Amino acid sequence: MKYLIGYLAIGVLTLVAMLISHLKQEKPKFRFRSELMESIYPERKKWWYRLLDKIVAPVLAGAAVIAVWPIAIFMAVKERFFRKEPEPVPAPKEFSVTRDDLLQQTTIEEIEQRERVIDPMGAVPDLPFGHLNAAWLQFKGHVEPQDSIWTFSSNWTTDWGRREIRAGYVILHGDSLGPHFLTTWKALDED
């Protein structure tokens, strides 16, 4: 009987140490997670759920720690001293136009004539690229007098392995490629 009392006493000490450690941890200032869960599951606001969440679950967890304190100590030590830092997530590769993608040199006037949207119902403005005219004007603002504009078409594979065709216009600053303006972004059908 002495061994059982000693075992449970060590379990109680382990539980107290874990509670003190938990209370010392910095708490988030916002209750975003609990508020989100309450909005998704409105039953979380009912008295019986709060009773389960605030009293029953902690009591059961405390009893489990007292009963199997060697496992609790092992897990706490493992988490504190042997936790591996998560590998950094690589940044997604960003689409860029290459020289191999260039098709044909063109002018702003040719592009604006070709890309003018004519809508007989008048829902789309009678401007180059219609509703996207503001983005076109911003792109056009990057063109310097010595630059040239080229059409491009690129077969692109996303980080997820999806193959796409992206096409549009790109500014050529001397020997370097500048900003691009996408006009086509289409997924290729998998065969």
C-alpha positions in Angstrom: 0.0 0.0 0.0 2.9 2.3 0.7 4.1 2.0 -2.9 0.7 2.9 -4.3 0.5 6.0 -2.1 4.0 7.0 -3.1 3.2 6.4 -6.8 0.1 8.6 -6.6 1.9 11.2 -4.5 4.5 11.5 -7.3 1.6 11.7 -9.8 0.1 14.6 -7.8 3.4 16.4 -7.8 3.8 15.9 -11.5 0.3 17.3 -12.1 1.1 20.4 -10.0 4.4 20.9 -11.8 2.6 20.6 -15.2 -0.1 23.1 -14.1 2.4 25.6 -12.9 4.3 25.2 -16.2 1.1 25.7 -18.1 0.1 28.8 -16.1 3.6 30.4 -16.7 3.2 30.0 -20.5 2.3 33.2 -22.3 -1.3 33.3 -23.2 -2.5 34.8 -26.4 -4.2 38.2 -25.9 -7.1 37.4 -28.2 -9.6 34.6 -27.8 -9.9 34.3 -31.6 -9.9 30.5 -31.6 -12.6 30.0 -29.0 -14.7 32.8 -30.6 -14.4 31.1 -34.0 -15.3 27.7 -32.5 -18.3 29.3 -30.8 -19.5 30.8 -34.0 -19.2 27.5 -35.9 -20.6 25.4 -33.1 -23.2 27.4 -31.2 -23.8 24.5 -28.8 -20.5 25.4 -27.2 -22.3 28.3 -25.4 -24.7 25.9 -23.6 -24.2 25.2 -19.9 -23.6 21.5 -20.3 -20.8 22.0 -22.9 -19.1 24.6 -20.6 -19.4 22.1 -17.8 -17.7 19.4 -19.9 -15.1 21.8 -21.2 -14.2 23.7 -18.0 -14.6 21.0 -15.3 -15.0 17.4 -16.5 -12.3 17.4 -19.2 -9.6 19.0 -16.9 -10.5 16.7 -14.0 -10.2 13.6 -16.3 -6.9 14.9 -17.7 -5.6 15.5 -14.2 -6.6 12.0 -13.1 -4.9 10.5 -16.2 -1.7 12.4 -15.3 -1.8 11.2 -11.7 -2.4 7.6 -12.9 0.3 7.5 -15.6 2.7 10.2 -14.5 5.8 8.4 -16.0 4.3 8.8 -19.5 3.4 12.4 -18.8 6.9 13.2 -17.6 8.4 11.4 -20.6 6.2 13.4 -23.0 7.0 16.7 -21.3 10.7 16.1 -21.4 10.5 15.0 -25.0 8.6 18.1 -26.0 10.9 20.5 -24.1 14.3 19.0 -25.0 13.9 16.9 -28.1 11.4 18.8 -30.1 12.5 19.3 -33.6 12.1 22.7 -35.2 9.7 22.4 -38.1 11.4 22.6 -41.5 10.9 26.0 -43.1 8.2 25.9 -45.8 9.8 26.8 -49.1 8.5 30.0 -50.6 6.2 29.2 -53.6 7.9 29.7 -56.9 6.8 32.9 -58.5 5.8 33.1 -62.2 8.3 34.9 -64.3 8.7 35.3 -68.0 11.9 34.0 -69.7 13.4 34.9 -73.0 12.3 31.5 -74.4 8.7 32.6 -73.8 8.9 35.7 -76.0 6.9 35.5 -79.2 6.6 38.7 -81.1 7.5 42.4 -80.6 4.5 44.7 -80.6 3.5 48.3 -79.8 1.2 49.8 -77.3 -1.1 51.1 -80.1 -1.4 47.6 -81.6 -2.1 46.0 -78.3 -4.8 48.6 -77.4 -6.4 48.1 -80.8 -6.4 44.3 -80.5 -7.5 44.2 -76.9 -10.3 46.8 -77.1 -13.5 45.4 -75.7 -16.6 46.1 -77.7 -19.8 45.3 -75.8 -23.1 46.1 -77.6 -24.9 46.0 -74.3 -22.6 48.6 -72.8 -21.8 46.5 -69.7 -18.1 46.7 -70.3 -16.3 50.0 -70.9 -15.2 50.6 -74.5 -11.5 50.6 -73.5 -8.5 48.4 -74.0 -9.0 45.4 -71.6 -12.4 46.6 -70.6 -12.8 46.5 -66.8 -9.0 45.8 -66.5 -8.1 49.1 -68.1 -6.7 50.5 -64.8 -4.3 47.5 -64.5 -3.3 48.0 -68.2 -2.7 51.7 -67.6 -0.5 50.9 -64.6 1.5 48.3 -66.7 1.8 50.8 -69.5 3.2 53.4 -67.0 6.3 51.2 -66.6 7.2 51.5 -70.3 10.2 53.8 -70.9 10.9 55.3 -74.4 13.8 52.9 -75.1 11.8 49.8 -74.0 10.0 47.4 -76.2 6.9 45.3 -75.5 6.7 41.6 -76.5 3.9 39.0 -76.5 4.7 35.9 -74.5 3.3 32.4 -74.0 4.7 30.2 -71.2 4.0 26.6 -70.1 4.1 26.8 -66.3 4.0 24.1 -63.7 2.7 25.2 -60.3 4.1 24.1 -57.0 1.2 21.5 -56.9 2.2 20.1 -60.2 -0.7 21.6 -62.2 0.3 22.5 -65.7 -0.9 25.9 -67.1 -0.5 28.1 -70.1 0.1 31.8 -69.2 0.3 34.4 -71.9 0.3 38.2 -72.2 2.7 41.1 -72.6 6.1 41.8 -71.1 8.3 44.9 -71.1 11.8 44.3 -72.4 14.2 46.8 -70.7 17.4 46.5 -72.9 18.5 43.0 -72.2 16.4 42.3 -69.1 12.7 41.5 -68.8 10.5 43.8 -66.8 7.0 43.6 -65.6 4.4 41.4 -67.4 0.7 41.7 -68.0 -1.2 38.4 -68.1 -4.1 38.1 -70.5 -4.4 34.3 -70.4 -4.2 31.9 -67.5 -5.5 28.5 -68.5 -5.0 25.1 -66.9 -4.0 22.3 -69.3 -6.2 19.3 -69.2 -4.5 16.2 -67.8 -4.6 13.2 -70.1 
